[in-house]
Amino acid sequence: TGSQLREIFDKINNLLSGKSVHSGGRTVSVTQHPQGLDFVHYKLAEKFVNQGEEEVASHHEAAFPIAVVASGIWEIHPRVGDLILAHLHKKCPYSVPFYPVLKDGTSLEEYQRMLGYQVKESKIEQQDNFLKRMSGMIRLYAAIIQLRWPYGNRQGTHPHGLNHGWRWLAQMLNMEPLADVTATLLFDFLEVCGNALMKQYQVQFWKMMLLIQEDYFPRIEAITSSGQMGSLMRFKQFLEKCLQQKEIPLPKGSLQPSFWRS
């Protein structure tokens, strides 16, 4: 509920502001250790990204409550935002966006890690699981850039707003597509923040969508094997429907004004 989310936000904000907070049956404060605040900044940012990787990956609608808290904390405590981006870029290079290249002297195992795969005892994780985690993190990012904490003073601009989403999209389209990954992440990103981008950029946005359909989609299709068609077809149907209706629907789970009265 909205009231529970406010409680969580206040607790995190109080902790970062140096106040004493009750947690795990005891009272803690960042002032108890010289590096206390640095540690909390780092761990908190890591936890936000982990929630994208785990929670949002399994329940897409969870992106919005997590993102609105992350965005609000980012606005008051910019250091946390810098570290959210750092953790996100390390775990999911596609959020930069960046496709790491295999360099001489890099082992295959190390390269798989650079691509975002989990490697345990020389076993690389399955593609489905990998894509699910990447989707969760991209969806969280796409939600953060469009949401603001509704109870802030709202004087300044969003600390990492929709212009970053526009840039991400433009950069993605300037890169050679990767089989499976590109179609999946473009779909995830546009499903979550396409509506917000459409409202903000209007004619420019539809030009971009047309470019994706006519120019970029065939390039993804050309490198996609028959076993990777699922994500491609889902993306194709999404594009066709949006361009046909000249509308991108609000994402499922987006926080309506009524949520904050709950």
C-alpha positions, 0 to 999 in steps of 0.5 A: 500500500501507499502508506507502507511505501511511505514508511519504508521510504522514511526509514531509509531516508532517516537512516541516510540522514544520520538519525537512529533507526530501529532495525532487526531488533536493535537501534542503528545509526550511520554515525556509529562508524566513520565509514558508516554512511559510505557503507550504507550508501553502497549496500543500499544501492546494491540492494535496489539493483538486486531487487530489479534482478530478483523481484522485478524479474519475477513480478514485472509490476514490482518495478514501480513501487521499488523505483519510486522509492529509489528515485526519491532517495536518489533525489535527496541523497545523490550519492546513492543514485551514482552507486545505483548506476554503478551496480546496475552497469556492472551487473547489466552492461546493456543498461549503459548500453554497452556490449563488451567485446572479447579481448585477447587474454580474456578467458571465456569465463571472465568474458561471460561474466562481463556480459552479465552471466552468472558463472558458478564452478565454470558452469554458465547460467542458462540463457532463459535465466540470464535474460530474465535477470537482465529484463528485471534490471532494465525494467527497474531502470525504465521505471526509475527514470519516469517516476518521482517521489510524490512527497518531495519538495519537487523544486528541481528536476528529476535526478536521472529523468526521461532524457536518459531514457531517450539517450539509452534508446538512441544509443541502442539503435546505434549499436549492432543488435545482439541475438535474443538480448536486443529484442528482449530489452527493447521490448522491456524498456518500451513496455515500461517507459514507452508511454512516458517517452511518447508523452514527452517526445511526441512526434520525435518518439513516433519517428523513432518507433517507425525507424525501429520497425522499418530499419532496426527490426529487420537487422535484429531479425537477420541475426536471430535463429529459429530457437530465439524467435520468442522474444522477437515475435513478442517485440514485433507484435508490440511494435505493430500494435503501438504504431497501428493505434498510435498509442503506447498503453500505460504499463501494468502496475504503474502507480495511480493517484489512488495508490497513495491513498491506500 
